[in-house]
Amino acid sequence: MKKAVLALTLSALLSTPALANIHLSPEVKIGPYNGFGLQAGLTDTLGFDAVFVSYSRTEYKQFSYDEKLDTYRIGAQYMFGASMVHGLQIEFGLADYDGVKSWSGNNETKTSKGASIGASYVFQVTPNIGLRAGGDFNAFRTADTFIPHGLSPNLNIGMTFTF
């Protein structure tokens, strides 16, 4: 369902009357959960410097735990300052959690859906390439995950490309 919503949102953005540039931004997630993410969208759309959908997958595989988090978000980027080289990205969406705890031949499985937010600072190096760093925060019902307190923070670093 979430993938269909993201696909419809992206197709709606791509069908805007004004021809806009494409925004792509891969990222690496660092923290208790490591993984990757990707933003795809359009620049100069809906009054923002970029509007995008993002997907990320982070995993934790240690000891007896095997956990995965998938996030689906919609976000926007706004550039500011006199030279327009500094920017801020804000994203809101949903997160899916799947976890398995194995011990002494027994398996316990938990799944949950929660809220996901993210924010990043962007430094535009050239008109087509930018660097970004930020953080993500996912929240779940504590009883439905193996995550302490049901909260999953992560740092991310990435690049932005405008075509």
Disulfide bonds with the S-S distance in Angstrom:
none
